[in-house]
């Protein structure tokens, strides 16, 4: 029986996003439990599709004891503030030191955290943890599929294990695999061999979905290669919205047999390189998407529109109205958009009351240049307190708290409705709509502020899914960002232009 220290610090950083993650953002959690300390961690994550939950279950099943440190997660945004980073990282390190000698450390990390004062939030945290426990105590971490894996992360950990699904339906399973790697390392008595390769191109988030090619086939290949005994293999397509030198794709792994490991990593990295052209993805303008949805969607088989560039799961604030405006302008019917994150409008709807109509100025709170709130007459159809349980594969087991919510119907286009929420969270679960009395399957058009996670719950009921390029800060084409700090030679999209320095114009082709 070993004593394992357990902690976590998750943030996916879009350095181009409008809002930074302060300490309060980690207290709120936004789709995750708020920050937890010590023994409270296990209770907070129990039964949820979260890596820490899977790791704790597996470690206890293996007979190990655990000591909780600190665990925190916040909705994706711009950089984590220095104050928030130091408070949370400081708690992890302080509690680890106070725990006394431990036999191993498990950390539930994201892998794409940028802080105000550190480009590589996870690499810095791993270095601090290593300083406490020394070289003989194994440190194993689970990572998000969108991790930008760095040299410091590879050096600081004895094992990194990443999700294999996007939507991330295997988060708890990944925590279990990380625990199994920790167990194997403890039994071996010394670290496994490690191997790591990076790729030379960026891809958009929607194209990284594991339900479609090329990632579907790449992860199937990973699983076949990993069937070799004693091999832990990962592929992370990366988070292509972080402006620092080590942003990008990686393949990495661990095994007792170094030669076999190197061959496996080289083989999978070669397959990812060969799939570059297949990461290109068709995207629609808001108008074209709405027209197609109206032609093809029907109750029982709606067309789902992914408002990817305002995805709260990628640093957007969920408050842009470009797609909603197109739905109203084109008089869509049996159509609903969710969720527009607009606390003032949700509060106004609650003050007005169900069945009442008034003029609203919706969204555009974060100030995307050139955009103003969408003004119009709306009727309040339903109200909710925003407290309910997730029911879909991605958020099952999570208790969601989205603050006051409201369902509004446009007076100008009565076939169009919009869900309002008060706390930032991407629309990835049908329970968000059911909370306000909307059964998604009965619609012709469902517009979702999400990139891919919605597919776990909505794709099974969809006639088709269209990726829409409406205004927002989470740009779907990485070439459109004003990059300044990437490594030279990195292609900004599959088979696209190469980054040549800060003077490179945005939108180069």
N, C-alpha and C positions, 0 to 999 in steps of 0.2 A: 504494500500500500504506500502510495506516494502522496505528498502534499503539493497541490497545484494551485498557484495563484491565478485568478481569473479577473480580467478587466477588459475594457473596450472603449474605443474612441472613434466614432464614425462621422465623417463629413466628406461629401463629394463637392469639390470646389470648382465653380465656373468663374475664372478670374475676370470675365467680361460681364458678369451679372451686376445688377444695380444695388444689391443689398448684402452687407456682410453678416456673418454669423457671430453674434455676441453671446455672452453667457446665458442670457435669457432664452435664446433660440434653443439651447441644449436643455434648459429646464422645461420648455414647452414640448420638445420632442417632435411634434408634427408628424403623426403617423407611426411614431415609435414611442416607447415609454420615455418619460422625462429622465433626467440624470439620476442615477442610483449609486448608492455606496454600500460597501460591505455585504452583509448577508442579504440585504434587500434586493440585490441584483437577481438572484435566483428566482425569487418570487415574482419580480417584475416581468421577466422574460419567459416564465414557465408556460409551456404549451403553445408558444408563438412560433411562427416561421422566422426565426432569428438565429444567426450562427451561435450566439452565446447559449441559447436554449439547447441546441443540439449538442454542443460541446459539454455543457454541464451534465446533461442526461448520460452521455457516453462515458464521461470520466467517472461519474458515480457508479454506472453499471460495471465499469472495470475495477471497482473497489477502491478508487482513490478518494481522498478527502480534498476539498477545495476551500480556499479562502478568497472572499470577494474583495476587490480593490475599488475601482470606480468604473462605471459604464455610462457612456453618453453618446447620443446621436442627435443630429439636427438636420432639418431639411436642407437640401443642396442650395447653395447661394455663392456669393463671392467669398473672399478670404475669411477664415476664422480670425477673429480679433486676437491680438496679442494677449489681452487680459483673459479671454475665455480659454485660449490654448494653455496658458501657464497655470490657470486655476485647475483645469481638468487634468492635464499631464502631471501637474504637481501633486494632485491627490493620488493618482495612480502610483507614482514613484514613492511618495511618502508612506502610503499604506503598505506598499511592497516592502519597504525597509523595516517598517514596524512589525510586519508579519514574522520576521526572523527568517531562519534558513528554510527555503522551499526547495522542492525537488524539480519543479518545472513551472513554466509560465505559459498560459494561453491568453492571447489577446484577440479580441473581436475588432478588427480594423476595417477600414474601407480601402485605402490604398491610393486615393486621389485627393488627399487633403493638402491644401496650401494655406499657410497661416500668414498673417501680416509680416512676420519677421522670419519665417522659414518657408522656403519653397516646398520642402519635403517634410510635411508634418509627421508622417509615419516613420520615416528614417530617423528623424530626431528623437521621437519617442522611443523607438527600439534601442537607440544608442544609450539613452538615459536608463532604460530598464536593464540593459546589459551591464552598465556601470554598477548597478546595485547587486545583481546576482552573480556576476563574474562569468568566466568562460565555460565553466563546467555544468551550469544549469541550462537545460534546453529551453529556448524560447520559440514557440510555435504560434503563428497567427493565421486566421482566416481573412480572406480578402474578397472584396466585391469583384464581379466580372469586369467592371470598368476601372480597375486599379491601373494607375500609371506606375509600374514597378520600377524602382530606382536602384542604383548601385548600393546606396546606404541601406535600403530595405533588405536586399539580398545578403549584404554583409552582416546586418544586425540580427537577423533571425536565423534559427536553425531549420526552419521550415515555414513555407508560405503555401496556403491552399486556397484556391479561388473558386467562386461559383462557376457553374457550367450552364446555367440557364438564364435567359433574358426574355421574358419576365423571370425574375429571381424567385422561382418556386422551390429552389433547393438550398435556401439559406441555412435552415436547420441541419440539413444533410451535410452541408459543407463544414459546419461546426463539428459534426460527428467525425468527418474524415480528418479534420485537423487534430481532434483528440486521438484518433487512431495513429496518426503520424507521431504525435507526442509519446504515446505508449510504445511504439516501435523504437523510437529514439532512446527512451529510458531503458528498455530491455537491452538495446545494443550497447549502451554504456558510453557511447560517443556519438557525435553528430553524423548524419548521413552525408554522402557526397551531394553537391549541388551543382546545377548547370542552368544557364540563363542566356537567352538570345532575344534581341529586340528586332523589330521590323521597321521598315523605312517609309511607311505611309500611314496617314490618318484616315479614318472612315467616320461617317455620320452615325449617330446613335441609332436611328431607325434601322439602318442596314446591319446592325450588330445583333438583331433579334435571333435567338436560337431556334425559333419555330420556322424560319425561312432560310434559304440558302444565301450565302455560303456557310454561315455559322452552324446551321443544322448539321451539315456534312462534316465540318471541321470538328465539332464536339463528338460526333459519332466516331470519327477517326481517332480522336484523343482516347476515347474509351477503349477502342480496340488495342491501341498501342499500350495502354496502361494495364492490360490484362496480364502482362508479365508480372510475376510475383515480386512484391517489395518495391514497387515503383509508384511514386506520387507525381502526377503530371498536371500542369495547369496552362491555360491559354487565356490571357486577358486582352481583349480588343482595345482597352484603354478608354480614357475619358477625354475626348478631343476638344476640350474647352479650357484647358489649363495652360497658360502661357509661361512655360518654363522648359528648360532644355531636355528634360527626361519625359516629357509627355509622349505617350504612344503605346503601341502594342508590344506584348512580350509573351514568350513561351519559356517556362521554367519548370524545374522538377527536382526530386530528391530520391535517392536510392543508395543502398549499400554498395552496389556495383557501379563504380564511376564510369566505366567504359560503356556499359549498357545504357546508363542514363544519358550520356552525351549523345549516343546514337538516337535515342528516343526523342530528345529535345531537338536535335538537328532535323530529324524526319518531320516532326510536326511543324516546326518553323518553316521548313521548305514548302509544306502544303499551304500554310497561311500566305506565304509569299506568292505562290502560284495562283491563289484565289483572289488576288488583288482586284482584277477587273470585275469580279462578281460582286464586289461590295457597292457598286453603283446602284442607285435606287431611284425609281420614278417618284416625283413629287408633284403635287397639284397646287394651283392657285386657289384661294378660297372660293372664288366664283365658279371655277371649273369643277371643283370638288362638290359644291352644293348642287350644281346642275346634274352632275352624274348621279349623286345620291338620290335626287328626286326622280330621276328616270328609272333607277334600278332598285331602290329600296322599297320594302313593303313590310307591313306589320308581320312579325314572325321571322323576318330576315332583313333587319335594318342594315344600311350602309354606315360604317363607323368611320368618322373622320378624326385623325390624330392631329391635334393642334400642337405639333411638336416643338415649335420655336418658343412657346410660352409654357413649356413643361416645368411645373414646380419641382420635379424630380431631377432637373438639370440646371437649376439656377434661375429659372423664370419665376415670376411672382404670381402667375396664374390670373393676371388682371388685364391682359390686352383684349381688345374687342374686335379685331379685324375679321375673324371668322364669324362671330355673332352678327356683325354688321352685314356681312354678305348673306347670311341666312335670312335676315329681316328684309334686306333690299330685294332679294329674289323671291320673297314670299314663300319660303319653305313651309311644309306642313308635316304634321306628326314628327316634329323636329325638336330636339332638346340639346342644350349645351351644358356641360358640367365640367369642373365647377369654376365659376368666376369668383375669385377671392376678393371680396369687397366688403369689409366689415361695416363701413358707414351705411352702405345700401342695405345690407342685411338688417342692421339695427333700425333703419327707417321702415323697412317692411314690417318688422315686429311691432313698431310703434303704430303703424297704419292699421294693421289687422287683416286677417284673412277675408278675401272677397272685395277688398277696397282697391281703388285705382288711384294712381298719382303719377306725377312726372318724376322720373329717376335720371340721374347722370351716372351711368354704370362704368366701373372699372377704370383702367388707365391711371392707377394710383402711383405706380413706380416711375412714371415719366419717360416712357419710350419716346425719343425725339419725334416730333411731328404728329403726335397722336393726342387726342383729347377724349374725355369720357363720352360714351355713347348715350345721347339724350333721347328720351322718348317716354310715351305713356305706357305703363305696365300695370297689370292687375296682380295682386298677391293671391296666389292659388293655395299655397301651403306654407306652413312654418314648422321649424324643428329646432331642438336644442343642440343638435350636432353630436350627440352622444349615442353611439351604437357600435356594434361589433362587426368587424370585417368578416365576410363570408366566402369570398373568392379564394382561389389558390394562392395568390400573392400575399394577401393581408389577412388570411384566416387566422383567428386566434388573437388578433390585435383589437384592443378596445380603442376606438377612434373618438377623439374629442375635437371637433372642428368649429366649436363655438356656434353662435346663432346662425341658422341656415334658413333660406327662403326659396320658394319656387315662384318665379314671375312669368306671366304670359304677356307677350307684346300686344298692345292694342293696334299697332300699325300692321303687324303680320300675326294674326291670332293663332296660326299654326306653329309659332315658334315660342319655346319656353327656355328659361335659363335658371340653373341652380346657382344660388349664391352661398358662399361659406365665409367664415370669419377667420379661419386659420389655414395657413398654406399647406396644401397636401394635393398631390396629383390625383386625378380621377382614374382610379385603377380597380374599383370594386363596385359591383352593382348595388351593394348595400347603401352606397351614398345616394343613389337615386330612390331606392325603396324607402329610405328614411323620410322622404317627402312625398311618398305615394306614387312614384313613377316606376312602372315596370318596363325596363329597357327594351325587352323583346317586342313590345307593342308599338315601338316607334318605327318610322321609316328612316330617320337620320339621327344618329347620335354623335355629337361632337365632343371630344374629350381632350382636356388639357393634360396630355401625357404623350410620351414617345413610343413606348413598347409595353410597359408593365400592364396596361389595360388589356393586352391581348390574352392574358391568362384567364380572365373572366368574361371578356366581351367577344373575343374571336369565335368561340363556339356558337354564338347566336348570330354572328354577322354574315351577311351575304358576301361582303368584301370589306377590306380595310384600305382607306386611302390616306396617305401621308400628306399633310397640308403645310404649305409654307406661308403662314400668316405672320404678321409682325410679332416680334418677341426677341429677347436677348439670348436664347439658346439656339443659335443659328444651326440649321440642319446641314449646311455645307461648310465644313471647316475653313475652306479657302476664303470665306467672306469675313472672317475675324481679322482684326488689325494685330497680327502677331508681331512680337518684337524680340522674343527670347528663346524661340525654339532652336534646336540644333540644326546647323546648316546641312542641307541635303535631304531633309525630311520632306516627303511629298505631302502637300496639304489636302489632297483628296486622292482616291485611287486613280493611278495613272495621271495625276494632275501635276500642277506646278510645284516646283521645289522651293522651299524656304531659303532665301539667300540673304537675309538680314532685315533689320527693322525698316529699311527704306522701301521694301517690296510693297507695291500697292495692293490694297484689299481688292478681291475680285479678279485677280490676275488669272489668266487661263492659258 
